[in-house]
Amino acid sequence: MNDLLPLLVAVPLCGAALLVAGGRRVPRVLAESVGCAVSAGTAGLAITLLLNSSPPMAEWVGGWTPVDGHSVGIVLVGDGPGLGMAALASVLTLAALAYSWRYFDEPPRRHAGSFPALILLLQAGMCGFAIAGDLFNAFVWFELMSVVAYALTGTRVEEAKAVQGALTFGVVTSLGAYAMLMGIGLLYARTGELSMAQIGRALDAHGPPDGLVLAAFVLVLTGLLIKSAAVPFHFWLPDAHAVAPTPVCMLLSGVMVELGVYGIWRVYGTVFAGPGGIPAADLERALLVLGAVTAMIGAVMCWYQRHIKRLLAYSTVAHTGLFLIGVGVLSPEADDGVALYILGHAGVKAALFACTGILLDRYGAVDEHALYGRAREMRGVAVLYTVGGLALAGLPPFGTGFGKAVTEEAVGGPLVALFVLASAVTAGAVLRVAARVFLGLGPAPEDGTEYETTGAGERPETRHRLSRIPDTMTAVPALLLAGSLAVGVAPGLGVLLSHAVNEAGSGGAVVPAPHWSPAGVLLDLVSTALALGLAALAVTRPGWLAAPRRALPLRRLQSGHVGDYVAWVLVGATVLGALALPGLPG
């Protein structure tokens, strides 16, 4: 089945080309149906290959196979983690297209195929990045999905804030791409190879790591950390989510950020994990520090948001920190936990953004204060939103809770408290929004002079405000939450996932399959209870948990000025280098 790997990229690319060519000549329902069919076909292919990925597959595109161990060809690797991420990206792409089917505002110049074509291009880039076996082409796919994401974020080019959000997104992540490309250039200069596995072997043959290897490591990981929105590389994410269309937010937080975390895991394990790379203790120190800071700042900033899309974006930042901690532990059990956590989180976060999109298109606002008590009649959406908040806290048996419990057990120590607190605070913020917006609980919020961005007076993404919610817009988040639930309860899923992850990352080592443990269930219940308690306290005693003055400087860092964000990228790269430096010889 090796020869089917290129189709994961070719099918959505061809579908996008077809929609661009015929988008002006076909009715909108046909163009969007073609987009859904292509994404569904790609998802089916990815899942089929995933179920047949043992042993891992490799395909040298165009027949450019290695000669005497050297090659400049494009290699695609079809192992469990890569195909799993490709399948996740494809399923969420289908969900985003189904969510926007026949409801989204008319595209520019009445080109019915433009939006689904861009979504399919994004899907192609994500799938290509997931299965890329050489660093340069991982960079190419990295850039394809980034460029398409810029265009999708700035879909409403007539609005200044949409252009600003897309421009910030583009500048910051382009810096990450340049850093990654320079790192690849250094590795190629040292080894003469581009395949990840061949670079790793060449570095090991060269001897202990030196300054060049450290510089390449820092540059490549800087690009991936920007994509994963780790602190202090995260500033682009809330600005982009605030202006991006809801289906795009579902993909940005549901899978594209997670692809950055996956890239870190893949690149370190394949390129830098040997004796010629970066010592394990140095990577562990770097990722644990960055992950802990990311989780704490993301959770605090999530709690103090009233713009609901920004709130959810900061929740993604906080959970990215938890993912980085799991990856940084460098244990097979933690890898299993992070994989489960990512699967569960993807469904929950995409569902929450879908519900927020319904609020935007019904009331023309995503502001917690402006929406106070206005959505009482939307009982179905209220249930979905509340369930999403509970799942985000780790409520058993959702996949988020399963992954969180397995990762906590692998991490151990004081960091377990950080997992409980970060998930509780982010979920508490979501549940607070649900209580105020859908139930009108607590006193009516008062607008103060706090430094924050509101979400009042937003323009709906539909032609006009919806008086009736289309069934597709509620069915998609319901199915996404059901999928997250299935991750936690599906029999045998943990065994299959552990086998796939550890066959790729641990050389086939035998690792106990992840399972629910009493301690894990207890910690999940504690974080859920804490989230409910925080939400109740915020509603009944809003002054107790209001933003203190000492939090104001932290909130002002999200300035909206791209120059500030660029400066923080340089600070972050410097810190990363300092954290990885101590273990190098000399």
N, C-alpha and C positions, 0 to 999 in steps of 0.2 A: 504493500500500500504506500510505499515511499513516494511513488510518482504522483500521488494525490495531494501531497503537502503543498505544492505551489498553488493549488486551486483555492486554498484558504485566502490567498491574496488576490489571485486572478479573478475569481468569481465576483467579489464586490467591486473590483476595479472595472471589469467589463460591464457590470450592472450600472455603475455610475456613468460610464461612457455612453451607454444606451440611453439613459435618462437625459443626459446633456444633449445628445443628438436629437432626441424625439420629444423633449419636454415641452416644446412650443406647439407641437402638433397633436398631442393627445390630451384627453380630459384629465383633470386633476385626479379623479378617483383611480384611473388606470395607472398614472405615474406613481402614485403612492402605493398602490397595490403591488406594482412591480418591485418597488423598493422593499416592501415587506417580504415578498416572495424570495428575493435575492438574499436578504439578510437571514431569513429562515433556512434557506438552502445551505448557506455557509455555516450557520449554527449546527444544522444536522450533520454536515460533513465533519465539523470540528469534534462533535460528540462521538461520532462513529470512529474517527481516528483515535480519539482519547481512549475509547474502550478497547482498542487494538494496539495500544502504544507500548506493549511489553513484548520483546525488548524495544528500547527506543529506536526510532527511525531517523535516518539522515538522508537528505537528497541534495546532490550537487546540481544546481539549476543549470540547464544547458549542457550537461555532460562535462563540465569543467572539473573533473576529478583530480585529486592530488597526484603528482608525479614525484616519486622519491620523497614523499612526505610534505611536499610544498604545493601550494595552489593559490591562485588569485581569484578563484571562483566564488560564487555565492552558495553558501551551505545553509540549508534549513534543517532544524533539529526538531523532530516530533517526539518529545518525551512527555511524561505526565504533567509536569508543571507548565511547560510551554503550551501544550494543547489545552490544558485546563484554563489558562488565561485567555487563549483564543476563543474557547467555547464560552467563557463568561462574557467576553467583549461582544461576541456575536449575539448571545441571548439578550443582553441589555440593549444592543442596537435594535434588535427586533422590538423590544419593549418600548424604546423611545419612538420608533416609527409608528407602532400601533397606537401609542398614546396621542400622537399628533395627527393621526389619520383623519382627514376631511375636516379638521377643526381649526388647524393652524391658520394664521393670517395669510392672506394671498401673497405669494412670493413676488419679488421685484420683477417688473416688466412682464408680469403674467406668465412666467416660466414655471410650469407646474413641476418640472423635474429637478429644479435647482436645489431645494432643501433636501429631498431624499438622496440626491446624488452626492451632496456634501457629507451626509451622514454615512453613506456607503464608503466614501473615500476615507472617512475617519475609521470606519470598521477595518478597512484594508490595512491602514497604517498600524492599528493596534494589533491585528493578527500577525502582520509581518514582524513587528517588534517582538511579539511573544515567542515566535518560533525561529528568529534569526540566530544563526550559529556563528556568525562572524561579527566583529565589533563595528566595522564600517557600515555594513548594511543594517545593523541595529540602529546606527545613527541615522541612516537614510529613512527608515520607517519612523523613527523618533521624530524626525523633522516633518515627514508627511502628515502624521497625526497632529503635530503642533500647528502647522500652517493651516490645516483645515479647521482646527479648533479656533484659531484666531478669527477666521471668516465667519464661523458659526456664532461665536461670541458677539461679534459686531454685526449681526444680521440686520439690525435696525440702524442702518448707516445715517439715517436722517436725525438720529438722536445723539447729542454730544456725549452723553454719559456712556452710551454703548460703544462709541468710537474710543473714548478714553479707556474704558475697561479692556477692550480688545487690544489697544495699543500697549497698555501696561503689561498685559498677558504676553504679547508678542515680544516686547523688548526684554523682559526678564527671562523668559524661557529661551529666547534666542541666545542670550548670554550663556545660558546653560548648555545650549547646543554647541556654541563656539568652544566652550571649555572642554566639552566631551570630545570634540573633534581634535583639539590640540593634544589631549591625552592619548587619543588613538594614534596620532602622528608620532608621539614619543615612543609608544609601544612598538609601532612599526619600524621606527628607526633602530630600536634595540634588537628586535627579533626578526624583522623582515617578514612577519606573518600578520594576517588579519583574522583568521579563524580563532575563536576564543580558546578552544582546547589546544591548538598549536602554539598560541602565544604563551599559555600557561606552561607548557612543556619547555618552550625556549627560555622563559625566565628562570625556571628551575635549573636548566642546564647551565645558565650563565653564572649562577652563584648567588650569594646573599644579596638582598635588595640594597639599593643605593638611592641617592637623591633623585635620579631620573625616574626610578620606579615609584618613589613616593610622589613625585610631581604628577606622574601619569595617573596614579591612584586618586589623588585629590581632584584632578581635573575631571576625570570620568565620573567620580562619585558626586562632584558638585552638580554636574548636569542632571544626574539621576535624582539627587535630593531636591533640586528645583522642581523637577517634574512631580515628585511625590509630595511637594508642599511642606517640607520639614522646616521648622524654625531654624535660622532666620531667613530662609528662602521662600517663605510661604505667602508673602504679601500679595502676590498676583491673584491668589485663589479667591479670597472674598470679593475683591473688586470685579473679577470675571464672573463669578456666580451671581452677583447683584444685577448684572445686565444681560447675561446670557439667557436665551430661551429655555424654558423648563426642560424639554427633551435633551438639550445640550448639558444642562446641569446634572441630569440623571447619569449621563455618560462620564462627565468630568469627575464627579465624586464617586460614582459607582464602580468605575474600572480604570480610568486613565491615571488617576493618582496612584492606585494600587499597582499599576504597571511600573511606576517608578520604583516602588518597594521591591517588586519582583525583579527588576533590572539589577538592583543592588545585590540581591541574593544570588542571581545568576552570574553576574560579572565577578563578584568576589570568589564564589565557589569554583568557577571555571578558570579564571585568569590569575587571581592574586592569592589563592589559598595555599599554594605550595611553598617550599623553602626559598624560592626566588621571589616571592611576593611579599605581602604585608603580614607580619605576625598576627596570629589570631587574637592575642591579647590586645593589640593595638586597635584592631577593628572593633572588638567587643567594647573597649573603652569609648571609642568614638561614637558608635551607634547607641550605646546605653545613655551616654550624656546627651546627645542630640535628641534621642527618643524621649527621655524624661522631660527635658526642657520643652519639647514640642507638645507632649501630652499636657503638661501643666499650663502653658500659655494658651494652647488651643481651648482647653476647658474653661479657663477664666474668661477669655474673650468671648467664647460661646455664650456664657451665662449673661454677659452684660449687653448682648445685642437685642434690639427690638425689630430690626429688619430681618424677617424670618429666613430669607435666603442666605443672608450673611451668617445668621445663627447656625444654619445647617452646614455652611462652608467651614466655619470654625470647628464644628463638631468633627468634620472630616479631618481637619488638621490634628485635633486631639487624638483621634483613632490612628492616624498615620504614626504618631509618636509611639503608640502601643505596638503597632506592627513592627516598627524599627527596633524596639526593645526585644521583641520576640526573635527577629532575625539576628540581632546582635548577640544573643546568648550562644549562638552557634551549636545548637543541639538538634538532633533529628526530631525529638519530641516537640520542641518549640516550633520547628518548621511545620510540623503537622498542625499545631494549634493555630499558627498564623494563616495557613492555607484555609482552614475551616472558618476562621474569623473573617478573612477577606470575603469568602463566599457568602456568609451570612450578612455581613455589613453591606455588601453590594446591593442585595435585594432590599434591605431595610432603608438604606439611604436613598436609593432611587425611588422607592415608594413614598418617602416623606417629601421629596422634591415634587413628585407627581401630585400629591395632595396640596402642596403649597401652590402649584400652578393652577389648580382648581380655584383656590381662593383668589388668586390674581385675576383670573378670567371671569369670576363671578362678581367681585367687589372692586376691582381696580386698585388693589392695595395688597402689600405683603408686610404691613406694619402692625406689630402686635397691639399697639395702642389704638390705632385707627380702626382695627377690626374687632375691638372689644365687644363681645356679645353679639356680633352681627351674623354669625354663622350658626345660630341655634337650630335653624331648620335643616341643616346639612348633617343629619344624624349618621348616615353611612360614612361620609368622609371623616366625621368626628371619631367614629370607631376605628377606622383605618389609621388615623393620625395617632390616636392614643395607643393602639397596638404597636405602631412603629416606634413610639417613644419607649414603651416597655421593652420591646425587643432590643433597642439600642442600649438599654441598661444592662442587658444580658439575661433577661427573664428566661428560665428554662421552659420548654426545651428548644428555643430558637437557636439557629446556627450561630448567631452572635454569642449567645451564652455558652454554647458548646466550645467554640473556638477560644473564647475568653478563658474558660475554665481550664482547658488543656494547656494554653499558653501560660497561665498563672502557675500551674503546677510545675512546668518546665523552668520558669523564671525563678520562682521562689524568693524568699527573703523580703526585704522592705519594698521591693518593686511591686509586690502583689497589692499593697495598699494603694499604689498609684493607679493600677488597673481598676480597682474598685472605685476610687474617687473620680478618676477621669470619666469613666463610663456613667457614673451616677450623676455628675454635674451636667454633662452634655444631655443625658436623657432627661434630667430634671428640667432643663431649659425647654426641651421639646414638650414635656408634659405641662409645664407652666403655660406655654402658648396654647395648648389644647384646652386647658381649663378656662383661660380668659377669652379666647376667640370663639370656641364652640359652646361653652356653657355660661359665659359671662360671670364667672365667679370672682369674688373679691371686689374691692372698691375700684371705681373707674380710674384708670391710670391718668396721671397728670403730666403734661409736657413740661419739662424743666429746661435747664440750660446745659444739660449734660452733653459731653462731646460724643455724639453718636450719629449714625446715618439712619434716617427713617425710611420706611418703604411706603409712605402714603402718596396718593396721587399718581400711581403707576399706570401705565397704559396697558390694557389687557393684550394678550397675544392672539386673541380672536378678533374677528371683524368688529364685534361689539360685545358688551358684557353678556355673559351667558345667563339666560333665564332658566335653562334646563341643562344639566350636566350630561354630556354624551356618555353612553354606557362604556365606551372604550376608555374614557378617562378615569373611571372608577374601577373597571375590571383589571387594568394594568397594575395599579398599586396593590390590589387584592391578590393577584397572582404572584407578584414579587414578594409580598409578605409570606404567602404560602410556600414559595420556593425557599425563603430563609428558614421557615419552620421545618421544611423537609430536610435541610442540611443537618438539623439537630436530631431528627428522629428516623431518617431513612436507614433501614437495616443494612449493614455491610458497607455503607458509604465511607465510614472512618477507615475501614480496612483497605478499601480500594485507594483512597486518597493517600494513606500512609505508604502503601506499596509504591504508588506512582512518584510521590515526592522523594522518598528515600532511595529509590532506584536511581533517580537522577542526581540527588545531592549527597548521598552517603555511600556511593559505591555498592549499592545492593545490601547494605548492612541490615540485619534483622532488628527491627524496632517494634516494640509493643504497639498494637493498634490503639489509636485514641479512643477513649471511652468516658462516659459520665462517671464521676467519682462523687462520693458524699461531700468531700471538702469543696469540690468545684461547684456543686449544686448550692451548697450553703453560701459560698462567696457570691454566686450569681443572685441569690435571694437577698443577700445583704445589700448589694449594689442597687437592686431594684427597689428595695424598701427605702434606701437612702434617697434615691431619685424621687420617689413619691413624697417623701418627707420634705425634701427641698422645694418641690413644686407646691406642696400645700402651704409651706411657710411663706413662699414668695407671693402666693395669692392672698393669704389671710393677714400676713404681716409684711407687706411689700417694703416698708422702710428698713426692716432688719437686714435684708439682703440686697439693698440698693448699692449702686457702685460707689465705693468710697473714693475720697479725693486721691488717695495714694495709687489708685488704679488708673487715674487719668493719664499720666505719662505713658503707660503701656498702651492705652487706647489711641493716643495721639501718634504712635508709631505707624499706624495704618493711615498715613497722611494722604494717600492718593497721588503723591508726587513720584514719578518714576525714577527720578534721580536719587531719592532716598532709598528706594528699593534696590537700585543698582549698588549703592554703597553697602547695604546689608548683605548682598550677595558676596561682595569682596570680604566683608567681615566673616561671613560664614565659611568661605573657602579657607581663610586664614586659620580659623578655629579648628576646622577639620584637619588641616595640615599639622597644627600643633598637637592635636590629640593623637594623631597617627605617628608622630615623629619619634617618641622616646624609645621605641623598640628597635630602631634601625641600628646596624653596627656602626661604631665610631661616633 
